[in-house]
């Protein structure tokens, strides 16, 4: 390791930019940035396509070949990897030995590097792209230049984002062509984050080709927005999206109206969207505190909403409403009668929007333009103290043919529909989860109880239907005793779906058989902690 160089007054002084190297894949704004540098008397050194773009714009550009004395070779794979460039970037200007080396080898210092990298993420995300093309988009010289300039930010500046161009030019103009040490340090931090993200994407691409659970689980997250606060007002918060993810909770989402989304809004919106994604027919789900409090299907989106709301109107107060059909005026007229935090739908007609904006000043109105679905290989992540739990997503597709009817009486076709509806909802309710369903709408939900029989009792107590006679019940995991099913049967439940697997399955099935109740075993549970 080389001897550390002490910081001096000179290293903490502004750096005059006399020579800049520009080499970018993303050419947004590069001509204007280069022109601004040239107007300040900065010599422009550039490579390949960037040099061509600048020359076409009428700018005087010195080629990297002229600077290093070595040609670009191997179709551009080797163009900046030369000792002259890296000595010019890494020299500690006031160190006598470094200064002597610059003089001895006729090396010209580089004061600013403007580089962004080959589009690896975008290339790797395309379907059907050959491996050779992905690998060709692994940048080598670019990250090396960025890291060199960032390391030596005491004497050089590095710019990796087109969004920084205007601010850098403004400071150079106001500072007589110099950049302050605080600016250079901030740019260096941004640069190292940029190369870390880039390398993370590459490492992830290689890891996912060979292992689902690699020894080193590497991901990068990019801040999308600062949030007003976290779960509670005294907690600061922000929303980050995973780099390279196919979609996220706000991808292709437009906000038409209302306050900024909060931390808890995003948690509940994510939960609600997961339930809504289970249904192709008109459906609505209302979520409160990360649990569905009402879900239903209907002939229209409005009918589905009315039935979902009727399931538990008290809990629906201040909830998140997700519907998979557009909102028309009639639907909007019903929504304004209730207190709703967020409405999420695939579209709104103008009259509906006008009414909602006028009558609900704070209602967050979100339009869903996302038509993609999560990839089946995406992992589910849960953070714990000092670590990360990683698992496959619970993306189980409900397949009736793989289920077993354990009782003498088989469900009717209508009961099968009720059972499968309840099973889909139960998958998204916090364990221990019990869902009562009647006429393809939730009739009672018991969530998050430590005892499964208590979840049944809670679901029954919360039911607002006139009678549970003929209702169906879904349990996210097996019944350890017959008391849970027995309690539901006493209230009129006539069909039950549950995973099975208890040592007392025989007792549980016998209780259903004795009451003439149909019981289906899925052999797959859906815990959600």
N, C-alpha and C positions, 0 to 999 in steps of 0.2 A: 504494500500500500504506500503511495507517495506521501511525502512529508506534508502535513497540513500547513496551509498558508494563513498567517494571521490576517484578520480584517483590519484595514487601516482607513484613515480618512478618505483616501483616494477611492477605495472600493465602495464606500458609502456615498460617493458623490454621483451626480447625474452623469450619464454616459452619452457622449456626443455620437450620433449615428452618422457615419460617413460612408459605410459600405453595407449593403443588405443583400442577402441571398434569398431568392424567391423560387419556391418549387412546390406547386400545389396541384392536387387532383381536383378538388372543388374550386372552380375558378370564379365563383361568385364574388364580385367586388374587387378582384385582384388587379384589374387594369386601373381602376380609380385609386386604389391603394398605392400601386406602383407610381402612378402619375403624381400623387401627393408627395411621395418620397423624392422623386426626381425634382420636383419644384423646390424642395428643400436642399438640393445639391447632393443628394445621396446617390452614390454609384450603385447601379442595379446589376447583380449577377444572377443568372437564371439557368434553368435546365430545360431540355426537351420541349414538350408542348407548352409549358409556361412561357418560355422564352419566345416561342412562336406567337403566342397570343399577345404578348407585350409588344413585340415588333410590329405586328399587324396594326396595333393601336398607335403606331408612330413613336414608340418610346425607344430610346437608345439603351441596348442591353448588352452586357458582356457575358459571353457564354461560360459555362462551368469548365469547358475544355480549355479556354484561354486562361482562366484563373488557375487551374491546377497544372496545365501543361500536359494533360493526359486525356485522350478521347473518351467519349461515352461509348461503351462496348456492350456486346451481348444483348442487343435489342433494348438497351436502357437499363438492364439489370445492374450494371455497374456504371455509375456516372458521378456520384458524389463521394464514393468510398476511397478517399485519398488523404495521405498524411498532411498535405498542404492545407486542405480545408479544415481538418480537425485541429491542427495546430493553430490555425487562425481563429478557431472558435474557442479553444480551451486555454489559450495562453493567459497566464496571470501577468497582466501588462506591466506591473511595476516590479516584477521579480527579475533581477538582473540576468539570471541564466535563461529565463524564458525570452526575455527581450533579445538576448544575444542569439538564441536559436532562431528567432524570427528574422533577424538580420542576416545570419549566416546562410539561411536557406531561402532567402528572398520570399518570405511568407507575408502576405498582407492580411491583417486582422479583419475579421468579419464582426460587425457590431450588432446586426439584427438578422434573424432568420425567420422567414415566414414560410411555414411548411404545414400542409395537411396531407393525409395519407391515402393510399389506394383504398377504394371502397370495399374493403373486405366484408364488412357486415352486410352491406346491401347485396353483394355478389353471392355470399353464402346463403342468404335468405331466399334467393330465387329458386323456384322449383325446376328440377331437371338440369341444373347447371353442372357441367362435368367437373370432377375433382381438380383436373389440371387448371381450369380457369380460376377456381377458388384459390388454389395455391399460388397462382401467378399474381393474385391480388394481396399477397403477404408482402408488405413493404419492408425493406431492409434499411436502405439509406435514409429514408425519411425519419423513422424513429431515432436513428443514431444521431442525425443532425439536431433533432429536437432535444434529446437528452443531453447532448454536449452543450448546447447553448443554455439550457435550463440549469445544468450544473454550474456553469460559469456565469450565472446571471449577475454576479458582481461586476462583470465587464461587458456583457452582451444581453440582448433582449431576444425573446422568442415569442412568436405570435402563431397560434394554431387555429384560431377561429375567425372566420370572416366577420362575425359580429363584433370583434375587437378592433377592426381596422379604423373606424372613425375616431374612437377614443384615443388610440395610439397616435394618429395623425394630429388630432387636436392638441395633445400634450407636446408633441414635437414642435408644432407651430408656436405654441405659447412659450416653450422652453428653449427657444433658439436651437432647435434640432437635437435636444437632449431628452432622455427619459430618466425620471427619478428612480432611486433604488427601490422605493416601495412599489412602484409600478413594475419594475423588472422582477421583483420577488413574486408579486401576484401573478404575473404572466408565467413565471417558472412553475408555480404551483398548478396552474391550469394546464400547463404542458405535460407535467408528469401524470396528472389525472387522465389526460387525453391518451397518452401512450399506454397507461395501465388499462384503460378501457379497451384499447385496440388489442393488446396482448391477451386480455381476458377473453375476448371474442374468438381469437385464434385458438387458445388453449381449450375453450369450451367446444369448438367445432371438432377438434381432434379427439377430445375425451368422449364426446357423445357418439362418435363413430365406433367406439370399441367397448365402452362401459356405460351402464345406466347410473351406477353409483361409483364414480372414480374416487381414488384415494384423496385427491385434492379437488374439492368442490368449489369451482371458481365462477363467480357471477359479478357483474357490475350493475349498478343502479344509478340512474340519472334523475336529478330533481326536476319534477314537472312543475310543482307549485308549492309555495309556502302556504300553510293552513292557518286559520285564525288562532287555533289552539288545539290541544290534543283531546284525549278522552275527557279531560277536565280543564277548566279555564287556566289553572296554574301551570299546565304542561305545554311547552312549545312543540310544534309539529310541522311536518312537511310531507308531501306525497312524492315518492320516487317510483319511477317505472324501470323495469328490468331491461337492460340493454339487450337487444336482439329478440325480445319476446314478440310473438306473433300478434298479440293483442293484450290490452290491459283494461282495467275497469272503466277508464275514461277514453279509450281509443275510439275514434270516430263518433264522439259524443259532442253535441252542440248544446250550450246552455242558452235558452231564449230569454230567461227572466229569473229574477230572484237573487238572494244573497249568495255569497261564495259558499261552496260546499265545505262542510266541516269534516273533521277526522271521523266522527261517528257516522255522518252521512255516507262517507265512502265505504266504511265497513258494512253498513246495512245495505247500501246499493249493491255491493259485491254479492252479499248473501242473497238478495232478492233476484238478481240477474241469474244466479245459478239455478234457482228454483224455476224461474220463468223459462229458462232454456230447455227444461224437461218436456215442454208441451209445444206441439205444432198447431193444435186447434186454438181458437180464441181462449186466452187464459189470463188471469190476474193473480198476483201475489202481493200481499202487504206484509212488510217486515218491520219489526220493532225490536231493538236491542239484539240484533243479529239472529232473530228467530222468526219464522213465519207465524203471524197471528191469524192470517186468513189466506186461503188459496182456493180458487175455483176455476172451472171451465164453463163456457157458455156458448150460445149461438153467436153472440157478438162480444166485443171487448167490454162494452158497457154492462151487459148482463153478467159477464164474469166478474167485473168489479163489484157490482151490487151484491152478488152472492158471496164474494170474498169478504167484503166489508161487513155483511150481516153476520158472518161467522163469529166475529168478536169486535164489535164497534168500539168498546171501551179501550181495548188494547190498540186498536187501529188509530187512535187519536195521536197525531204527530208522527205517523209512520211513513215509510217509504213505499210508494205504490209503483209497481212495475206491471205493465200490460203489453202484450205482444201484438196489439192492433192499434191503428191510428186513433187519435182523439178527435171526435167531432163536437159540434156545439152541444148536442144533447148530453154527451159524456161530460163535457166541461161544466154544464149546469149542475150536474150531480156532484162533481168534485168541489165546487165552491161552497157547497153546504157543509163540508167537513174541514177539519184542520189537518192538512197534509204537509209534511216537510218537503218531500221531493216527489215529482211525478216523472216517470221515465217511460217513453213510448216511442214507436218507430215513426211517428209523424203526427202533425196537428194541422187542422184546417185553420184558415185565417180568423174566422169568427171565434173558434175555440180559444186560440191564442189571445185574441183581443179581450175576451171575457176573463180569462184566467189572469192576465196582466192587470186588468182593471180592478178585479175583486180580491186578488190575493197578492198583495204587494211584496211579500217575502217568499212566496212559493218558488222553489227552484224547479224550473221547467226544463227538462232535459230531453233532447231528441236523439234517438239511437239510430245511427247510420251504419253501424257495424254489421256486416253480413258474414264475416268469417267466424269460424268456431275454434275453440282451443284445440291444439294438437293433442292427440291422445298420449303422446310421450311426455308432455309437460309434467313437471314434478310439483308436488304440493309442499310448501316450506312452512315450518313453524319455528319461530325463534324462541330459544330458551336461554337461561343465563349462561353466557359465554359460549353458546353453540347454536347449532341449527339442526332440527329434525327434518329429514328429507324422505318423502314417500311418493309412490305413484298416486296420481289423482284418483279419487273415487268416481271414476267415469263409467261405472257399471251400467250396461244397457239392460233394462228390464225385459227379460225373455220368459214368457209364460211357459214355454215348452220345457224349460230346465227346472221348473218348480214341481214340487211333489204335493199332491193332496193327501193329507195324512188321516182324514176322517172318513167315515162311511158316506156322509153326504158331501157331494161335490158342489162347488159354487155354481150358480146359474151364470149365464152370460152377463147379465146385469151386475151380478155380484163380482164377477171377475173384473169388470171395468172399474167398479168401486175400489176393489182391493188394489189394483195396479195404480190407480190415482193416489190412494193413500200412501202406498209404498214409495212412490216418487217424491211425495212431500216429506215423508218421514226421513228420508235420506238427508234432508237439509235442516233437520231440527236437532238442537243440541241434545246429546244423550244425558240421561235415559229418555228416549223419545217415544211418545205414543201419539198417533194421529187417528182421530175418529172422522169418518167420512160418510156423507149421506147426499145422494143426488149429485155426485161429483163436485162436492164442495166440502171443505173442512167443517166438521161439526163440533170439534173440540180438540185442542192440542195440549199435551202435557210435555213440558220440556225441562231438561236440566235437573231432574230430581235424582237424588242418590239412590232411591228405591224405585224399582220399576212399577210396583203396585201403587206407589204414590203418584207416579206419572199417569197411570190409568185413572186414579181418583181425581187428579187435577183436570185431566181432559174431560171427564164426565161433568165435573163441577162447572167448568167453563162453557159447556155446551149451551147454546141458546136456541136450538131447534125445539119444536114442540114435543117431539118424541124421538128417542134414539132407536125405536123399533125398526129393524131392517138395516141398521147402519153397519158399516165395516170398520175394522180396526187394523192398523198397521203398527208393528213394534220394530224398532231398528235393531234389536238384538233378542235373543231367546228369553222366554219366561222361565225363571228359575223355579217357580212354583205355580200351581194352578190358581192361586188367589187373584192374580191380575186378570186373566181371561174370565174367571168366574164373576168378578165385579162388573166387567163390561157386559157379559152375557145377561146378568140380572137387569141391566138397563135396556136390553133389547138388541144388542149387537148380534148379528146373524152370520157374519163371516169375518175371519181373522187371518192375517198374513204375518208371518214372523220367520226368522231364519231357522229356528230349531237348533238343536245341539246341546240342550240341557240334559243332565243325567236324569232329570225327571220329565223328559219329553212324553213318556208314556202316560204319566198322570195328567199332564197338560192336555194332551190329545183326548184322553178319556173324558175329561171335564167337558170338552167341546162336543164329543160324541154323545154324551149323556143328555146334552141340551139340544141336540139336533143342529149344531152349528158347524159350518164348514171351516176347516182350518188348512191353510196352505203353508208349506215350509219352503223357503227360498234357498236354504243352505248357504246364504251369504248375508252377512250383517252390514250395517251402515252406521257405525259409531261416528259421531262428530263431537269432538271435545272442544 
